[in-house]
Amino acid sequence: MASSEEKSLINNDIPDKIMMEVSAFPSMPRVGMKLRALLNQMDVSITEIEEILRHDPGLATNVLRLANSAFFGLSTKVRSLKQAVMLLGVKRFAQIAVSACMSKTMGKAVEGYDLSPGELWLHSIAVSNTAEALAKDRKIVETDDVFTPALIHDMGKLVLGKFVKEELQKIKSITSNAVPLDIAEHMVLGTDHAEIGALILAKWSFPIDIVNAVRWHHNPESKRNSNMQSDIVYLSNQMCQPNADIDSASRQFAMPSSIVLKRLGIKLDQYNEMAEKAHSWMNKLSDTLTFD
């Protein structure tokens, strides 16, 4: 809920227009829904995945393209879906397939945020893989799925982008005083991209833990957040920021929340090491995949 000060900055008709855009936002691609369902099953066969992908040759091509990127580190060039599953494992392959599927939604340029074609998607893949690596490294078993909320954490930008563009000067004026972007969005628009992303996922009938992980990925310290996934997505997103402020002398990335570091049992030097690795992954991915 916007404060009285925030309300003075908000054009009265903007919140209603944003909600109309959320209501009109397309459903999740059917193939993506089927692939997500597979990820929730204990035993998934190669045949089941192939059956889903064979009806969309373009998607199958993108899956192989992504699997062959240096980002995933396969030493052998993958030439078929079956070979990719054998080398990557069923779960990992299904995650790559979901990522490729979401490229149709997230691969476009995003106005307002100055994101070129594919930039949001590449960032999202990097965050999702960093989140999985972080959860594995920390041996966090409280959450079954960090990949999905990390992959779609910035979905709200697809709706909010044009509104950010229209109010960009107001937002830039606020962020120039070291105010985080999501807070500036809320001050000017009455909402932010994390909140809008959560509304989209609720509309898509995602589980509440995934909805909440997206909702609080910029504000994990909120008293309303009790979701370990939010901590992981938040920290992974921090690690993968393309313009992270790095001190050349100490090689330390911009300081993350000390509360989140403590909850996850991560020391600052460990965070910096993980962030360096995340940026290395991002560079490999962006060098391999190009968008028009």
C-alpha positions, 0 to 999 in steps of 0.5 A: 500500500502506497504511503501518502507521500508516495500517492502524491507522486502517482498519477491516479489512473496508472494503478488501474491501467497496470492491473488491466495489463496484468489481467490481459497478460497471456497465459503461460505457454502450454508446452511450458506448463507440461514441462513444469508438470514433469519437473514435479514428478519423481520418474520422468522418461525421455519419451515423455519429454520428446513427445512434448517437444516434437510438436514444436520443432522451433522449441526443440531447436532452441533446447539443443542450442541452449544445451550446447552453449558453453554455459552448461559445460558439456564437452560433447556437442549434442545433436539430438534430444535423446543425447542431451537427456543422456548427458544432462539427466532428465531433470536438468534437461527438463529445466533447460527445456522450460528455459527455452520455452520461456524465451518466447515470452522473455526474449523480447526487448523490455522498454523502460528497463533498457533491456535489449532482445534476449537480455532479460532471458539470459539474466533469468537463466543465469539467476536460475542456475546460480540459485540451484548451485547456491541451494546445492552448496548450502545443502538447503533441503527446505525447498524443492524448487528454486529453479522456477522462481529464479527463472521467472523472478523478473516477469513483472518487468514485461508488464511494468516496462511501458509504465516505467518508460512513461515515468522514467524521469521521475523514477531516475530522479528518485534512484539518483539519490541511491533509492533502489529501483523497486522502491522508486517504482512503488513511489511513482507507479504504486507497485513494483515489478516483483509485486506484478510478477507475483500477480502474474504467477498467481494468475497462472496458478503457480504454487504459493511458495513460488509466487511469494519467492518472486514477490519478495525477491527484492525485499527478503527482509520484509516481516511478511516474507518467511520463504527460504526461496526468496532468500536464494532468489534474492542473493542469486539475482544480486550475484548476476546483476550485469552492472554490479558495483565491483571495487577493483581493489578488494574485488567485493561485489555490492554488499548484499543483505547481511540478514540473508547472508546470516540466514543462509550461512554465507560469509562475505568472501564466499558470496564474492566467490560465488558472484565471480562464478555467476558472472563467468557463467553469464559471460559464457552464455551471452557469448554463445547466444545472440538475439535480434 
